[in-house]
Amino acid sequence: MNKLIPRVRLAPPGENPTPRPAPRTRRAAELDARTREVGATLAEFSARPARDVLRDLGTSTRGLRQDQVLERVERYGENTVDRERAPHWAAQLAASFRNPFIGVLVVLAAVMYWQDPADPGVYILGSMVLISALLRFWQEFRSARSAEALRALVTTSCAVRRRWSETAATEEIPMDQVVPGDLVTLAAGDLVPADLRLLTAKDLMVAQAALTGESLPVAKADTRAHDLGQRATRDPVEADNLCLMGTTVTSGTATGVVVATGSRTYLGSMAGALTGDRPQTAFDLGVRRVSFLLIRFMLVMVPVVFALNGLTKGDWDQALLFSVSVAVGLTPEMLPMVVSANLARGAVAMSRRQVVVKRLNAIQNLGAMDVLCTDKTGTLTEDRVVLDRFLGTRGEEDREVLEYAYLNAHFQTGLRNLMDRAVVDRVDEAEEVVVDHLFTMVDEIPFDFARRRMSVVLRRNELAGPVAEHTLITKGAVEEVLDRCGHLMDGGERVALTDELRDRVTRLGERHNRAGLRVLAVATRTFPVAPDAPERRTYSVADETELTLVGFLAFLDPPKQDAADALRALADSGVAVKVVTGDNELVAARVCADVGLDVGELITGATVDLVDDAELARLARTTTVFAKVNPVQKARIVRALKAGGHTVGFLGDGINDAAALREADVGVSVDTAVDIAKESADIILLKKDLMVLEQGVLMGRQTFGNTVKYIKMTASSNFGNVFSVLVASAFIPFQPMLAIHLLVQNLCYDISQLAIPWDRMDEEYLKKPRAWDARGIGRFMVRIGPISSLFDITTFLVLWHVFHADTPAQQTLFQTGWFVEGLLSQTLVVHMIRTRKIPFIQSRASVPVLVMTGAVMAFGLWLPFSPLAAALSMEPLPMSYFPWLFGTLLAYCALTQAVKGRYIRRYHGWL
């Protein structure tokens, strides 16, 4: 047993810094009601005799006529469920321009164009807008088209009996052409094309993992009328005589009548939740908060700058142009581009780690994720059945039980189920076994769902000993096998099965069931063979009496070897893992305990239905394992966690996971998942492995961190610049900096930050989930921004008193000196803000960031001496200015580092 992984503490709603209401929407409630309505209709079909179902559907066992098919195609349409479709490219392109910062820049560009159509700032802003929007459009357009191309490669057909003439015939047709009333024939490997009421079934086993999450197939049968009272159920998934669209036949054959197609199926009712607008994620909400925080700040500051400059300088046209330039300086206009570049780079990096990003915004959400809800099958487990133990009647390991079970599984002629294969594999992996020359099969009593057992009768060949008897070996459900036993093997002796012994072995089986194991019983009986009489060749169910119980087989879907390590890595990264599965609570608890999860109090789907949203939010915060939950309940659990302010990820691959995948902040699926799950997901894992996901989480945090770097650098730097402009506008008798200076400075600074997506993050930053915090950005801005203003003011004083740039005739020198100091301090602060450590000593930026910032600073120093100086209204600076500049920058870095340390101590964080 692994050491229990410590729980990651989830803050209650009142403590979380970013709670967000997530009430059940009217649409969600309508879809839940629709699913229940469809379920009730299917339950009615299950509870009625087959002849009545056929009559109500207007069909017969010979199938539909051609005119009936055509009429029903017209009435019901194609047998397809709703799914999300990629919008037209023009709609995608228009959506790429829907961004508050782009809107601000367009308005500002229009104002500048109205002032002066030849102003280069207009074209600078236009280029930024186009590059940012087109980059996002191209990424999303390419992803959507790739998904459509892959989907078009897949076609599926089914066998349907129809009457195209006087005689009925079975033909293969595309699944989307099936209509209600069709007679469908099923065989092993078939995908169930619609919701079916079974008419006949033989040894039918159906895999419903896509709907329920249960790893083992379930038995289906053509329930007879006299059984209806015992088998009635309100849940169509549990009905013995219903096969639902999206499930798969693993063994046996059957014939069923189609009772529902398309959106009227149980699957279709759930698929309705997967179309239309998606819920807003933590990333969407965070970007909106930050965007409107900066826009509100700009709307306050720009009128103040406009009024100050107009009143003190008297030139209102210049004041307007200058205030517009200030607005551009306050707007992080490169945010869409930096975010897109960050996300695109993150997507490429994650693809190398077997993580494919469908929606770029999901990378940010992956980094912010603090709760991961995951299914059990295939994620924590290997998604295969293995024989865990073979036990005698006292609970001890007994090799003889395994040998009998192997003979039963090896010689049966029917299609082996998963447990038969597990028995054979267990023996074959231990030793080379050849039994065909030792035994010959005399007869077989096949499995059926009434008996819930199967038997083989073997004759021992002469090579193995004298032919004196036939041996019947039975394997099946514990209760059914025990009912046919009169003796048991106890300590190597065959003794009568008394009530006391029956209770003992029954409790043994139940104890292993409670441990989450699937238990089968193995029993035998011998039939003497008279030497002179003809050898008996046939046996029947009547011979399955007076059996001797040999022992038990216990099966499980084993946990993955690296599951515990992956869970521990996620816990160390601050991600709480919650298991949300459709499997039963005993199996779920066993698997979770095996991989080291602290299960605590387990909640079932029945409990989820009994509580309101507020109580469910409380339960979701404290519960680690939810079992026996249906798709609607999974989505409710995700909404409840989001309501508590958590950024929620959901990992699933089945139809039953699709609604929750869509509801989560980041939906994660795998490339082997059903189509609807992949369409609902934001991220696809090429390997269903939590360790792969953990690597994706770290990359998401790095991408998120680099995005926040840009926002905080730009917000604080621009705030400092505007504060400096206010001071200069109030006390300097001329324009402290021209509009073109502000635009060029802002453009150079933004270019210096284009390499930020390629920067590295400190290891400490990657250890915790990171969420958008608009208030934190505002707090950062007003505490760090004024530092640059302080040194801007000292630069004003140096230029005014030392270099005598105190008259309108000397304003070009003043403007050039401030331009250079402002650009260098802004660019240098990139290295100060990008880490909580001491830059260049304890934490060094990546090479692209070093090169880009160095190049921009060199360009800023060169510009006053370049041929462009005159065009930009600049002049060369005296060499005596540069020692003052160097001292100013050095003092600026020292003070920023000191303030940074105090900020970290007070607010327990930096970026």
N, C-alpha and C positions, 0 to 999 in steps of 0.2 A: 504494500500500500504506500502510495506516495504521501509525503508530508503534505498536509492540507495547505493549499495556497491561501494566504491571508486575503480576506475580503478587502476590496478597495472601497474606502468610505465614500458614500454618496451623500452630498449635502442635502438636507431637507429643503423643500422649496423656499422657505424663508431665508436660508443661508446662502443660496446660490446667487451669484452676482448678476446672472442674466436670466431670470425666470421668464418664461413666455407662455402665455395661455394657449392651450391646444384643445379647445372643446371639440366634442364630436360635431362635425358640421352636419347641416341638414342633408347634404348629399351622402355623407357616410352613413347616416341613420337610414336613409332611403335604400341604400345598397344593402345594408344589413337586413332590412325588412324584406327586400327582394330575395335575398339568399334564403331566408327562413320560409318565404312563400314557396319558392321552388322546391325546397326540401320537403315541405308538407305535401306538395303535389306528388312528388316522387314516392313519399311514404304511402300515399293512397294507392298508387300503382302496385307497390310492393305487397300491400295487404289484401289485394283482390285476386281472385282466381284468374288464371291465364286466359281462359275463354272469354271472360268479361272484358279483360284488357284488350284483346284482339277485336272484340265487337265494338267497343267504344272508339277504337282507332280506325275502324272501317277497313280492316285487313283480315287476312287469314294466314294459315300456315303455308300457303302456296306463294305468298308475297303480293305485292301491289301490281295492278295493271298499268300499262303505259300512260293511259289518260289520267289515272290517279296520281302518278308520279309528277306529270307535268302540272297538274292543278296544285299539288302541294309545294312544288318548287316556286310557283307563283305566289302562293299564300305565305309560306314560311321563309322563303329566300334560301341563300346558301347556308350550309352547315359550318359556319365560321363564327368565332367569338370576337368580341370587340378587342382591338389592340391598338396600341399607340402607333401612329403613322408619322413619318417625317413630314414636316410642313413643306410647302413649295419653297424653292430656293429664294424667291423674292420675299416671302414672309420671313425666312430665316435672316436674310440680309437686313431687312427693316428692323428686326428684333435686335440685331447686333448694334444698332445705333441708339437703342433705348437705354440710356445711362445718364444719370443726373449731371455728371461732369461734362459729358459730351454736349448735353443741352446747354450748360453754362457757356462752354467754349463757343458754341455756334452763335449764341446771343452776343457774346463779346466780340466775336469776329464780325458780326453784322454791324455792331456799333462802330468798330474801327473802320470798316469799309465805308460806312456812311460819312465818317470824318474825313477819310482820305483813302480812295480806292487803290492808290499805289502803295499804301503802307505795307512793308514786308511782313509785319506781324500778322496780317490777315492770312497770308499764304502759309506762314509757319503754323498757325493754329489749324488751318484747314488740313495740312499734311498730317498733323498729329491725330486729328479726328479720323481721317480716312485709314491711316495705318492701323490704328487700334481696332476699329470696327471690322476692317477686312480680315485682320488676323483671326479674330474670334469667329467670324463667319466661316472662314475656310476650315478651321478646325472642326466645327460642329457639322458643317455640310459634308465633309469627307467622312466623318464617323457615321452619320446617318445613312449615307449612300452605301457604305460598306456593309452595314447591318442589313439593308434591304437586299443587296446582292447575295449575301449568304442565305437569307430566308428564301429567296427565289430558287435556290438550288435544291430545296427539300420538297418532295411530293410524296404523299402517303395515300394508299388505297386500301379498300376493304372488300370483303366478299359479301355480296347481297343477293338474296333470292327474289327474282321478279318474274312476272308473267307478261312477257312481250308477245306471246302468242297463246295458243291453247294450253301449251305445256309450260311448267315453271322451270327456270334454269338459274343456276348460280353464276354470277359474273363478278369480275373485279371492276370497281368504279372508284373514282377519286372520293376521298372522305367528304369533301365539301358538297358532294351531290346527294348525300344521304338525306332522306326526308322521314318525318314521323310515319310510322306504319311499316317501314321497311323491315324485312327479315334479314338479320345479319348473322353470319356464321363466324365463330371465333375459334382460333387455334393458338397453340403456343407461339409466343413472339408477337402476336397481334396487338396493335394499339386499339383500344376500344373507341370507335368513331363517334359515338353519341351516347346518351343515357338509354340503357337497355333494360327491359324487363325480361329475365331469362325464361325461356320455354322449355329447353332441355339443357342438361349439363352433365358432363362425365369427367370426373377427376379434375374439376376446374379450380385452378389457383390463380388469383389475381394480385398483382403488385400494386398497392394503393399508396406507396410511399410519397408519390407526388402530391396526393391529396391529404394524407394523414400524418406522414413522417414515420410511420411504422416500418421497420426494416424487413420484417418477414411478410411474405405473401399471405393472403387470407383465402379461406375456402369459400366458394360460391356454389349454389345449388338451385335447381328449379323447385323452390319450396311449394309443397302441395297445400291444398286448401285446409286439410286437417291440422297442419302445422302453424297456420297463420296466427292463431291466438298466442302461441308460445313465442313466435319469432317477431311479432309486431314491434316496430321501432320508429321513432320520429326522426332519427338520423339516417338519411339515405346511404351514407357511407357504410353503416353497419348492417344494412339489409342484406340477407343472404342471397336474395334473388334479383338484386340490382347490380349492374355493371355500369360505372359512370365514365363519362367522356374523360380522356386523358390518362386513365389507368392502363395497365399492360397485363396481358395474359402470360403467365409463366409456365403453366402446364395445363393439360386437359383440353377438352373441346366443349363448345356450347353453341346454342342458337338462341337469339334474343330478338324481341321486337323493339324497334326504336320508339321511345315514348317522348323524347324531347331532343331538339337539335339547336345548334347555334347558341344564341344568347339565352335561350330558354332552358339550357342544361344547367346542372349544378355548377359546373366549371364556368359556364357563360355568365351566371349570376355573379360570380366572384370577379370575372374579368371586367365587368362594368366598372369596378373600382379602379381599374388601371388605365382608364382613358380620361381625357380632360386635363384641366390644369392641375399641376402637382402642388402639394402643400409647400409653403415657403420653408426653406431649410435654415439652419443656423447661419450658414454663409450668406444667404440672401438677406436675412434680417440684419446681420452684422454690417454688411456693406451699406445697406440702406441707412442704418443709424450713423455710421461714420460719414457717409456722403452728406447727409442732411445736417450733421453737426458742422462740417466745414462750410457748407453753403450758408447756413445761418450766420456763422462767424463772418463770412465774406459780406453778407447783406448788411451787417452792422458796421463793419469797418470801412467799406468802400464809400458810403455816403459821407462818413466823417472825413476821410481823406479829400474827397471832392470839395466839401465845404471849406475845409482849412486852406486848401490850395487856392480855391477861388477867392476867398476873402483876403488872404494875405498877399497873393500875387496879382489879383485883379484880372487875370486872363482865364475866363471860364471855359473857353474851348480847350485850352491846354490843360486846365484842371480836369475836364471830362476825360480827355485822352489819357492823362496820367492816372486818374482813378480807375479807368478801364484796365490799364496795364497792371495796376496794383491788384485788381480782381483776378487777372490772369496769374499773377504771382502767388495769390492766395489759393488758387485752384490747382490741386494736384492733377494737372491735365494728362500726365502720363500714367495715371493710375490704371485706366483700362488696359493700356499697353503693357505696363509692368505686370499687372495681374495675369494678362493673357500669356505673356512670355514666361512668367513663373509657372503657370499651369501647364503650358505646352512642354516646358522643360521637365516639369515633374512627371507628366504623362510619359515622356520618352524614357526617363530614368526608371519609372515604375514598370514599364514594359520589359526592361531588361531583368526585372525581378519577378517576372511571370504575373504581372498585374496589368490588365488592360483597362484604361479609363475611357468610359463611354461619354460621360458628361464632365467637362473640365472642372466645374465648380466643386465636384465631389472630392477632389484632392484636398481642398481646404477643410471640408467637413471631416474627412478622414483624420486629419491632424488634430481637429478640435474634438473628436469623438472621445467621450469619457465612459460610455456604456456601449457594449457590444452584445446584442441579442443574437444567438446562433441556434441553429437546429443541432440535433445530436448525431443523426445518422450521416456518416461520411465525413463529418467535421471532427467530432471527438472520437468517433469510431471508424473502423476500417470499411464499413458498409459491406460486410460479408459475415456469414454465419460460420462459427467454428465450434467444434466439440470442446467444451471447457473441461468436462470431467465425466468419468464413467464410474458408477458407484454400485456396490453391492447393497443388499437390503438393510445392512446396518450403517450405511453411510460411508464405508471404507472404499478406497479405490480397488476395483476388481477387474483384472484384465479379461476375464472370461466374458463379462458383460460386453466389452468392446468387440471381442471376437464374434459373439452371436450377432451383434448389431451390424458388424461388417458383412457377415454372410447374408443377412437380410437385405442390406442395401446393395450389395454386389450382384446378387442373383435376381433381383426384381426386374421385370421386363418393362414396366412403365417408365415414364420420364421421371428421372430422379429429381426430387425437390432439393432445396438448399440444405436441409438437414441430412439427407442421404449423402449428398456430396461432401458435407463436412465430416461425416463418419469415415467415408472412403479416403478422404484426404488425410485424416488423422492417422490412419493405419499406413497408407502409402508413404507418407513423409517419414515415418519411423523405420520402415523396413520394406524390402521388396517382398510382396505377397503374391503368390500364385496359388489360387484355390480351385481353379477350374478342373485340374486333374485330380483333386482330392474329393470334390463333391459334384454331384449332378442334380440339377433341379428336376424334381418330380412334378410339382404343380405350384400354382401361385393363387392366393386369394387376394385380389386387388383391393386397394384402399377405396373406401367410400365414406361419405360425410356423415352417415348415420352411425356407422361403427367407429369411425375415427381411428382406424388401425389397418395394417396390412400384414400379410403372412406369406412366407415362402416355405415349401416343403422340400427338403434335401435328402438325397441318398448318399451315404458315404461310399466312395468307390473302394474296390478291393485293395488298392495300393495303400489306403489309409486304414484298412481293417476289414473284418468280415462284414458282409452285407446282412445285418441282422435287424435293422430298424430304419424307419424314416423319421426325420427330425423336423418338426414344425417350429418355426421361429417367428414370433409375433412382435411387432414394434408399433407403438401408438400412444394415444393420450392416456395419462395415468389412470383416470377413473374408469375408462372403458376397458383397459387391459386388466385392471384389478378385478372388475366385475366377472371376468372370465377365468380367474385363477382359483385353484383349490389348494395350492401348495406354494411354498417359496423356498429358496436356497438360503439357509441361515448358518453361517460359519462352515460352509462346505457340505452341509447336510440338508437333505430334502425333508421338510417338515410341513405338517398341515397348516393351512392359513387360518388361524383362529382370529376371533374378533380383536383380541389384544394385539396380535401381530399386524392385522390389517390397519388398525389405528396407528401403529408405529410407523409403518411404511408410508401411510397417507401423510402423516405429519412430516416425514422426511421429504417427500415431494413438495409439500406446501412450503417448507422452510427454504428450499432452493428457489421456488417460485417467488417468494418474498424477497429473495436476494437478487431478483432481476434476471433469473435464468429461465429458459424455456425447457421444460422437463418432459421427457418421454420415458415410457416403461418398456422393458424387454422381458419377454416370457417365452417358454418353450414347452413342447410336449413331444413325446416319442410314441411312435406307432410300430409295434413289432411286425416283422416281415417273416411269414412262414416260409421255410426253405422249399417246400413242395408246392405251395399255392402260387397262383399267378400274382405278379407284383401289382399292387394297387397304383393307379395312375391319376386318379382325380380325388380332390378334397374340396370341402365346402365350408361355409361359415359355421355350420353345425359342428365342425371338428375343432373350432376354437373354444373348447371348453376344457375344464380341468387342467388349465395351464399351470406351469410352475414359474413363478416370478423369479427372474434372475437378478434384476437390478434396474438401474436408471441411467439415462443419458441426460446431460445438462448442456444446453447450447447458449451461446451469447454472441452478440456482435462485438468483437473485442475492441477496446480502446486503442487508438493509435499510439505507437511508442513515443512519439514526440509531442503528443497532445499536452501532457503535463508541463513540459518545458515551454511550449508555446503559451499556455495559460499563465505560467509564472512570468514569462517575458511581458505579456500584456499587463499583468498586475503591476509589475515593476514600472511599466510605462504609464500607470495611472488609469488603465482601462478596466472597468469592472465587466466581467463576462457573465451574462445571464443566459441560461439554456431555456429555450422556448420550443417545445417539441410536441408533436401529436402522438408520440408513443406513450405507453402507459407509465404510471408513476413509479412502479417498482423497477422497471428496466432503466428509466431515466435516472433514478436515484443511485442505482448500482453503478452505472457508467460514470456519472459525475463524481462519485466517491472514488472510483478507480483512477480517475485522472487528476485527483487532488483537489476538486472543488469542495468547498464547505457548503454542503447542501442546505443545512438548517431546516426551516419549515418549508415544505414543498406545497405549491398551490396548483390545483387542477382547473381545467376549463369550466367545470361546473361551478366552482367558487367564483371565477371571474364573472360569470353571468349573474351571480347573486348580488354583487356589490355595485355601487354607483361609481362615477368617474373619480370623485374625490378620494374615496376609500381605495379604489384600484391604484391611484397614484401613490398612496401611502404603502400599499402592499408591494407595488412594483419596485419601490425604492429599497425595501428590505428583503425581498425574495430573490433567491439565486436560481431556482428551478421552477419552471412552469411546465406541467405535463398534461397530456390529453387535451390540448387546446386546438380549436378549429381555426380556420383562416381569419374569421371575423374577430375572434378573441386575440389572435396574434397582433392584428392591427390596433386593437384597443390598448394592448399592453404597451406598444410603441408610442401611441399618443399619450398615454399616461406618463411615461418617462419623459417625453418632450415637455409635457405640462409642468414637470418639476424643474425645468430649466436645463436639462441634460441634452447634450448632442449625442444622438442615438444612431448607431449603425446596426444593420440587420444582415446576417449572413444566412442565405437559404437557397435551395435549388429546385424546390417543388412548386407545383401549382398552388399548394396550400400556403406557400410563403409569399406569393406575388403581391398581395395587398399590403402586407407588412413591409416588403421591400420598397414599395412605392411611398409608404407613409413615413419611412425613416429618413433622417437627415442624409444618410448615405446607405444605399442599398448595395449589397455585395453578393454576387452569385458566382457560378463557375461555368466553364465552357461546356460541361456535360449536362448542364441544367436543362429543364424544359424551356421551350421557347418563351412562354409568358414570363417566367422568372427572369430570363436574360433580358427581355424587353423592359421589365420593371426596374432592373438593377442599374446603378450608376457605375459600378466597377465590376469587372469580370476577372476572376482568378483562373489562371491556366492550370492551377493545381489546387485542389480543395484542401488547403492546409493553413491552419491558424498561424504558423510561423511565417508563411508567405505574406499573410495579412499584416502581421506585426511589422514586417519590413516596410510594407506599404504605409502603415501608420507613421513610422518614423520619417518616411519621405514626405508624407502629407504635412507633418509638422515643420519640416525644413522649408517646404514650399510656403506654408502659412507664415512662418517666421520671416522669410525674405520679403513677403508682401507687407507685413506689418512694419518691417524696417523702413520701407519706402514711405509708407503713410506717416509714420512718426517723424522720420527725417524731414520730409517735406512740410508737414504741418508745423512742426516746431520752428524750422528754419524760416518758413514763409511768415509765420507769426512774428518772429523776431524782426524780419525785414520790414513788415508793415508797421510795427511799433517804432522802428527807427525812422520810417518815413513820416509818421505822425510827429515825432519830435523835430525832425528836420523841417517839415512843412510849417511848424509853428514858429521856429526861431531863425531859419535861414531865409534871407530876403529873395532868393532866386530858387528855381527848381533844383532840388538837391540831386536829382537824377532824372534824365530824360526817359520818356516812355520806351524808346528803342533800347536804352540801356537796361531797363527792367526786363524787357522781352528777351534780349540776348543773354543776359545773366541767367534768367530762368531757363532758357533753352539749354545753355551750357551745363547748368546744374542738373537738369533732367537727363541730359546725355551721360553725365558722369554716373548716374544711377541705373542706367540700362543694363549694367553688368551685375546688378544685385541678384537677379535670378540664378546666377552662377556662383553666388557666395556660399560659404559654409556656415553652419550654425554651431554654436557651442554645445557640447554634449549635455550640459546641464539643462539646456532649453528643451532638448528632445525627450526628457524624462517625464514630462507632464502634458496632459491635454491642453491645448491652447484654443481659447474661444475669443471671438470678437468682443471688444469692450469699448464702446464709444465713450463712456465716461472716463475710462483710463487714458484714451487718446487725448481727450480734452485736458485732463490733468497734466499729462506729459507735455502738451503743447505750451501751457501757460507757465510751467516751471522751467523748462529747458529753453524755450524760445527767447525769453528776455536776456539770456546770457549773451547771445550774439548782439542784441541791441546795446548792451553795456559797452562792448568793444567797438560797435559802430559809433557810439557817441564819443569814445576816446579818439577814434579816428577823425571825427568831425573836429574835435578840439586841436588835434595835431595839425590837420590841414588848415584850420582857421588861424591858429596862433604861431605855429612853427613855419609853415609854408605860405602864410598870408593869403590864402585863397578865401578872402573875406569880402570880396566885391563881385558884382555881376561880371566884371571884366575877367575875373579869375575863376568863373564858375566851371569852365571846362576842366581845369586842373582839379577842382573839388570833386566834380562828378566822376572823373577818371580814377582818382585816388580811392573814392568810396566804392566804385565799381570793382576794382581789383581786390580790395580788402573784403568786400562782401562776397565775391565769387570764391575766393580762396578759403575764407572761413566756412562758407556753406559747404564747399566740397570736402574740406578737411573734416568737418563734423560727421561725415559719413562713417569715417573710421571710429569716431568717438561713440556714436550711437549704435553701431552694428553689434556691439558686444557689451556685456556687463563687466568684462575684465579690462585690464589695461591694454589699449591697442598697441600693436606692433611688438609688444613685449610678451604678454600672456596670450594674446589672440591676434592672429594675423589674417587679414582678408585674403580671399582667393586671388590668384594671379589676374583674372579678368578685371576684378574690382580695382586692384592696385594699378594696373595699366590704364584703365579708363579714367580714374580720378587723377592720376599723375598727368595724363595727357591733357585733361581739361584745365588743371591748374597751370600747366606750362602754356596752354593756349591763352589763358587769362593774362598771364604775365607778358606774353608776346604781343597781344592785341594792341595796346597803346603805342607800340613801336612799329606796327605793321602798316602796310599800305591801306588797310581798311580803316585805320584810325580816323582819318578825315571824314570819311563817309559816315562813320558812327559818332561824329562830334566828340572825338577823344584827342588827347595829346600825350606825348611821351612824359613819363614821370621822372623827376630828378632821382639820381642814384642815392642821394641822402634819404630818400623816403623809404627805401627797402629795409634798412635796419629797424626803423620804427614798425614797418609791416611785420618783420620777422618776430619782433618782441610782442606785438599785439597777438599774433597767431599762437605763439608759445604760451602766453598768459591765458588766452582763450581756451586752449586745450587743457591746461592745468586746472582752471576753474570748472570747466565742464566735467572733468574727471572727479573733482571733489563733490560737486552737486550730484553727480550720478551716484556716487557712493552713498550719500545721504538719502537720496530718493529710493535706492534699493533697500536700505535698512528700514525706511518708513513704510514703504508699500510692498515690501517682500517680493519684488520683481522688477524687471526692467522692460523688456519688449513684451 
